Amino acid sequence: MSLVARIALLFAAISLLAPAAVYARPPQSTSSEGQLFYSLNRERAAQGLSVLQWDDALAFAARDHASQMALHNLMSHQLPGEPELIARANAAGVRFSVIAENVAIGPDASTIHAAWMRSPGHRANILRPELSAVGIAVIPGTSGLFAVQDFAQTSANLNLAQQEQQMVSLLAARGLQATASPEAQQFCNARRVYMGNHSTTILRFETTDLSTLPASVEQKIKDRSLRTASVTACTPANSSGFSRFRIAVLLF
């Protein structure tokens, strides 16, 4: 019988694609949370991946879930009557484009980490390249230590004006005369925009990353006849924690 079977270690993993929290000092390396935190970052560093930053909001969400598992003596990603992972992270104040979770019951942190690394799903979450932050909680229960790792690719919680300025900067770097037009909210939904005799193109898109231009915009600005841009950030539908930026760009 394997070591995992002998100690009756139970574990599960969940990962969801989809958008920030304030980073704080990670826990002491001697604590169970600290052992799991430094162990996962050693694994990432060994693979040439960026280490994850400790995130208090993710840790809060992880602790709430670990406490519920210990209270009910049950390991699950969603206990009866409990919100799902996305809602828990959103309630904790996390803004993310990727969210993932590992949960486990085990006798100690080192055993839990070793078992996670032997499990393809858990290992994939720990070594997922695009992740940037993690929060971890370990709560003692009658069956052992209830552990939760909540991972995310966090993103900035930008207001509409900040979104517009970011997009203006990207377009200006491509040689366009770009300005923000917060008053032009009709760009967000209009099928046509009339600019007198000017040739115009309107592009609307949603993205989780405002650090680069979407391929659709890059393709259009190759048309050298379109050298002026007007940018409007649109209010997105409720994203339940996922950072989705909705932008309209008028090229003429």
C-alpha positions in Angstrom: 0.0 0.0 0.0 1.3 3.4 -0.9 2.2 6.1 1.7 -0.7 8.2 0.4 -3.1 5.3 1.0 -1.7 4.4 4.4 -2.2 7.9 5.8 -5.6 8.3 4.0 -4.6 11.5 2.4 -7.4 13.1 0.4 -7.0 15.8 -2.1 -8.6 17.6 -5.1 -7.9 20.3 -7.5 -9.9 22.8 -9.5 -8.9 25.4 -12.1 -10.9 27.9 -14.0 -9.9 30.3 -16.8 -11.4 33.5 -17.1 -9.3 39.4 -13.3 -6.3 42.7 -7.7 -5.5 42.5 -4.2 -2.9 44.0 -2.0 0.1 41.9 -1.5 1.4 41.4 2.1 4.2 39.7 3.8 4.0 35.9 3.4 3.7 33.7 6.5 6.6 32.4 8.5 8.4 29.5 6.9 7.9 27.4 10.1 4.1 27.6 9.8 2.1 25.1 7.7 1.0 27.9 5.3 4.6 29.1 5.0 5.9 25.6 4.3 3.4 25.1 1.5 4.1 28.6 0.1 7.9 28.2 0.0 7.6 24.6 -1.3 5.5 25.6 -4.2 7.8 28.5 -5.1 10.8 26.2 -5.0 9.0 23.9 -7.5 8.3 26.9 -9.8 11.9 28.2 -9.5 13.2 24.7 -10.4 11.2 24.8 -13.6 12.3 28.3 -14.5 8.9 29.9 -13.7 8.3 33.1 -11.9 7.6 32.7 -8.2 4.1 33.5 -6.9 3.5 36.6 -4.7 1.6 36.2 -1.4 -1.8 37.8 -1.6 -3.8 38.6 1.5 -7.2 38.6 -0.3 -6.6 35.1 -1.7 -5.4 33.9 1.7 -8.6 35.3 3.3 -10.7 33.3 0.7 -8.6 30.2 1.3 -8.9 30.5 5.1 -12.6 30.9 5.0 -13.0 27.8 2.8 -10.5 25.7 4.9 -12.4 26.7 8.1 -15.6 25.5 6.5 -14.1 22.2 5.5 -12.7 21.7 9.0 -16.0 22.6 10.6 -17.9 20.1 8.5 -15.0 17.5 8.4 -15.4 17.3 4.7 -13.1 18.1 1.8 -14.7 19.7 -1.2 -14.3 22.7 -3.5 -17.8 23.8 -2.6 -19.6 22.7 0.5 -23.4 22.7 0.7 -24.7 26.2 1.0 -21.2 27.7 0.3 -20.5 30.0 -2.7 -18.3 28.6 -5.5 -14.6 29.5 -5.8 -15.2 32.5 -8.2 -17.7 34.0 -5.8 -15.5 33.4 -2.8 -12.5 35.1 -4.4 -14.7 38.0 -5.7 -16.1 38.5 -2.2 -12.6 38.6 -0.8 -11.7 41.5 -3.2 -9.6 39.5 -5.7 -9.6 40.8 -9.3 -8.3 38.1 -11.6 -8.1 36.7 -15.1 -7.3 33.2 -14.0 -8.3 31.5 -10.8 -7.4 28.0 -9.5 -7.6 26.0 -6.3 -6.0 23.0 -4.6 -7.6 21.4 -1.5 -6.4 18.6 0.7 -6.6 16.8 4.0 -3.3 15.4 5.4 -1.2 14.9 8.5 1.3 17.7 7.8 2.3 20.3 5.2 5.2 18.3 3.7 3.0 15.3 3.0 0.3 17.4 1.5 2.8 19.2 -0.8 4.4 15.9 -1.9 0.9 14.4 -2.7 -0.1 17.5 -4.7 3.1 17.2 -6.7 2.4 13.6 -7.5 -1.2 14.5 -8.7 -1.3 15.8 -12.3 -4.1 18.3 -11.6 -2.5 19.8 -8.5 0.9 19.8 -10.0 -0.4 21.7 -13.0 -1.9 24.4 -10.8 1.3 24.8 -8.9 3.4 25.0 -12.1 0.9 27.0 -14.2 3.0 29.7 -15.9 0.5 32.5 -16.1 -0.3 32.6 -12.4 1.1 35.5 -10.4 -0.3 35.2 -6.8 -1.4 32.7 -4.2 -3.0 32.6 -0.8 -2.8 29.6 1.5 -4.6 28.4 4.6 -4.2 25.4 6.8 -6.8 24.6 9.5 -6.6 21.7 12.0 -9.6 19.4 12.0 -10.7 16.0 13.3 -9.4 14.2 10.2 -6.1 16.1 10.0 -5.0 19.4 8.4 -7.4 20.9 6.0 -5.3 22.8 3.4 -6.4 25.2 0.7 -4.2 26.9 -2.0 -6.0 29.6 -3.9 -4.1 30.8 -7.0 -4.8 33.6 -9.4 -3.4 35.7 -12.2 -4.3 39.0 -10.6 -4.9 42.2 -12.5 -5.2 45.9 -11.7 -8.6 47.2 -10.8 -8.5 50.2 -13.2 -11.2 52.8 -13.5 -12.6 53.8 -16.9 -10.3 56.8 -17.3 -7.2 54.7 -16.4 -8.2 52.1 -19.0 -8.6 54.8 -21.7 -5.2 56.2 -20.9 -3.5 52.8 -21.0 -5.0 52.2 -24.5 -4.1 55.7 -25.7 -0.5 55.0 -24.7 -0.4 51.8 -26.6 -1.8 53.4 -29.7 0.5 56.4 -29.5 3.5 54.0 -29.3 2.4 52.7 -32.7 2.5 56.2 -34.1 -1.1 57.1 -34.0 -2.6 60.4 -32.8 -4.7 58.9 -30.0 -7.0 60.6 -27.5 -9.4 59.5 -24.9 -13.1 60.2 -25.5 -15.0 59.3 -22.4 -18.0 61.3 -23.6 -18.4 59.1 -26.7 -20.1 56.2 -25.0 -22.1 55.7 -28.2 -19.0 54.0 -29.5 -19.6 51.1 -27.2 -22.6 49.9 -29.0 -23.0 51.8 -32.2 -22.8 49.9 -35.4 -21.8 53.0 -37.5 -20.1 56.2 -36.6 -20.2 59.2 -39.0 -17.2 61.4 -39.3 -18.0 63.5 -42.3 -15.8 62.6 -45.2 -13.3 60.7 -43.1 -12.9 57.0 -43.5 -13.6 55.4 -40.2 -13.3 52.0 -38.5 -14.7 51.2 -35.1 -13.3 48.3 -33.2 -14.9 46.9 -30.0 -13.2 44.3 -27.9 -13.0 42.7 -24.4 -9.7 41.7 -22.9 -8.2 40.7 -19.6 -4.9 42.3 -20.4 -4.4 46.0 -21.2 -0.6 45.7 -21.6 -0.9 44.8 -25.3 -3.1 45.6 -28.2 -5.4 42.9 -29.4 -4.6 41.3 -32.8 -7.7 42.9 -34.4 -6.4 46.4 -33.5 -2.8 45.6 -34.6 -4.1 44.4 -38.0 -6.2 47.5 -38.6 -3.5 50.0 -37.7 -1.4 48.5 -40.5 -3.7 50.5 -42.8 -1.6 53.7 -43.1 -4.7 55.7 -44.0 -6.0 55.4 -40.4 -3.6 57.4 -38.3 -6.0 59.0 -35.7 -7.7 57.1 -32.8 -10.3 58.0 -30.3 -10.7 55.6 -27.3 -13.6 55.0 -25.0 -13.7 52.5 -22.1 -17.1 50.9 -21.8 -18.7 49.6 -18.7 -18.6 45.8 -18.9 -21.3 43.5 -17.8 -21.0 42.0 -14.3 -17.8 40.0 -14.4 -18.1 38.4 -10.9 -14.5 39.0 -10.1 -13.0 38.4 -13.6 -11.2 41.5 -14.9 -12.7 42.1 -18.3 -11.9 45.4 -19.9 -14.4 46.5 -22.6 -12.9 49.0 -25.0 -14.1 50.9 -28.2 -11.5 52.3 -30.6 -12.5 54.6 -33.4 -9.8 54.8 -36.1 -9.9 57.5 -38.8 
